[in-house]
Structures are given as structure tokens and as C-alpha cells.
Amino acid sequence: MKYVRSAMEIESAEEVGYDNIQFNFAESSIMDGQVKDIPVSLDELVLEYGSHQGKTELREIIAADGDGLKADDVLTTMGAGGALFALATTLLEPGDHVVVGFPNYAINLQAPRVTGANVDLLEQTFEGGFRVDIEELAERVTAETKFVSLTCPHNPTGSVLSMPELEKIVELVEERGSYLILDEIYREMHHGEPLPPAATFSPRVISVASLSKTYGLPGLRLGWLICRDADLMETLLAAKEAMHISHSVVLEELAYAFLLDKDAHVEKTRQDIAAKFAVVKGWMEGQDYLEWVEPSGGVTCFPRLKADLDVDVDRFYEVLNDKYGTYVGPGHWFEVDRRYMRIGFGWPSKDQLQQGLGNITRAVGEAMRA
């Protein structure tokens, strides 16, 4: 395998240094939580090897989100990235065919690439509302396709699949003998009624999620996959054991204690996101430089500088970062034109959001060519 660092990771806020950023719109989550906010005592916790599949009670909480799911359908992983890596290395050999939605978060692309697989990018375009073109997907998926990898709500754009669309995609992978891997880390951040966990639809569907985005606990590195194919789950467990045997019992205990009040956390997040999204929408409607496909879920949007705008794009980012201390996810993080930018609106406070969005407007104005 050949590992390559992505621009997204090299230039991430944690690598640049949070202290060097005044208005941080590069995050794709809510504000990070703190250990003091989790009602748990670890004094009596035995620092042993934990269950290889994950703490049973924790997996029960996760499974309770979907009708018919049980704890044995859940495998805890080192973040959602660990789940995606385990799936790619379990299901793929060099030269195998996979279809991956594009643009996408780096690990969704990098995990299959490092296996040497033939990664077929299914483009989700601005003009198409960043939706999944199911007719095109049907043309791409063959009996040789190992899996289809999509995200819903979509990172970076915030587009979502409807229930009928998801049902058609599930039917397609079942017909072709493939799998659907659905990264649904933002599922509970749907701006309307969330879809059920995709794994409830079929044993050919694997759901992937974590505590990092909706719950603001990326430092726990606690993710999971849900898989109802018992034979595949046994192999995925072997993959986890080969990498790190089990998850940290400390981190799983913290996660379990936090999720005991899961519904309250989700409701608080949804209210916060609704208020911040209103700020972003108002800003978009009040400026003339950028255009967007309005997101339907998550905490990110993916606007672009209008095509007829004569802007020095490099100068725009220089002014935005250096003069205004404002940081977004530029298009090259997602292997697309830098006129696109991912704006994460869940992490900043409302005041920071309002100021930082104004800084984007100002930076565009100052980067206009005479």
C-alpha cells in the first residue's frame, strides 16, 4: 500500500494550530466538547483489553437507533475513518472496481485508493444540486463492483438522499451483488426528518458513523460501523484485531456515559445548527459574490465564487487567512476548483459566524482584479 497525505489533513486547523485562526470555518462539526461535561467517574475502571467488538452496552445504544438492529451488528472503530479503512482493506484487492461519490471527504477516497483498487468517481455536480445521479450510478455498477461508497448528508455540500433514492440504490447493489457503504456521520443533523440507519435496509448495506460531528467529540476517536452480514462482520472484526485488537476502554466508557443522554444532546445540536444555518442563509441572500446549492443536512455548505466574477483566487485566500484570520476549506481539499469553498457553520459561535462571513465578503472584494 502507498499512503499519501491529503491536502485536507496537511492544512487542517489542528495542523495549522487553532491559536493561529480567529474565525474557524474549516471544521465540519459542532464545537468540541470537554471531558468535564460527561457525567462519569473512571476511578474504578480496570484498564484491561476491552471487548474486541466494543463495549456491549455502548453497541446496544447505537443499535437502538434502527429497527431490527442488535448489538452484534455494531463494531466500534477508531473513528469513522477506522471503519472506512477496515471496509476497504477487507473488501478490496488491487484492481477491484468501486464507485465513490465525488467530491468527498478525504478518507472516503483515500481508503480504497491505498488498496490499489480502481476508484470510479461518481460526480455530484453543482448543476445537478449535488445529488446522486441514480441512472448514472446504475450504468457504473456492474457485477464486478465490490461496493458503492456514498455520504448522506453529503460532506462537503450538505445534500441528502431521499427515502425513495436510497431505496433505489439499495435495490441496485442487491441486484448486482455489491455492497453500499453509507457514511452517515451527519444523519442526525438532517434539517428535516432523518433517514433511519441505512444498514436497516439490507445486509448488503453498511452504515458508518462516529461521535465526531453531531456530538462534537472528535478527540475520543470513537466511530462504528453497522453490518448485518454476519460473515462479513466476522472478517471486519478480524481486520480490527489485526490493527489494534480492541478500542480503548477509557474512550468507550466516556462514549457510553455521554450517549446515555443521547436524545438531549441531539436536540441541543439540532437547535444550535438551525440558528446558525439561518445566519448563513441570510448572509448568502445578502451578498453578490458567491452562489450555492442550499444544504439540507449537516453543518457544511459548499458555495463557489460566481463564474463571471474576475477574482484572483490565490489572493482571496491570502487576504482571508492572513489579514482576516478566517479559515475555510478551499476547493482543492476536495480535489475540485479553488473557487469552491467548504464553510463549516457548526463550530463557531453565532457572533464569530457573523463576523467571519463578513470577512469572506470583504476578502472577495479586495481580491477583485481591476
Buried (B, 14 or more C-beta within 10 A) or exposed (E): EEEEEBBBEEBBBEEBEEEEBBBBBBBBBBBBBEEEEBEBEEEEEEEEEBBBBBBEEBBBBBBEBBEEBEBBBBBBBBBBBBBBBBBBBBBBEEEBBBBBBBBBBBBBBBBBBBBBBBBBBBEBEBEEEBBBBBEEBBEBBEEEBBBBBBBBBBBBBBBBBEEEBBEBBBBBBBEBEBBBBBBBBBBBBBBEEBBBBBBBBBBBBBBBBBBBBBBBBBBBBBBBBBBBBEEBBEBBBEBBEEEEEBBBBBBBBBBBBBBBEBEEBBEEBBEBBEEBBEBBBEBBEEBEBBBBBBBBBBBBBBBBBEEEBEBEBEBBBBBBBEEBBBBBBBBBBBBBEBBBBBBBBBBBEEEBBBBBBBBBBBBBEBBEEE
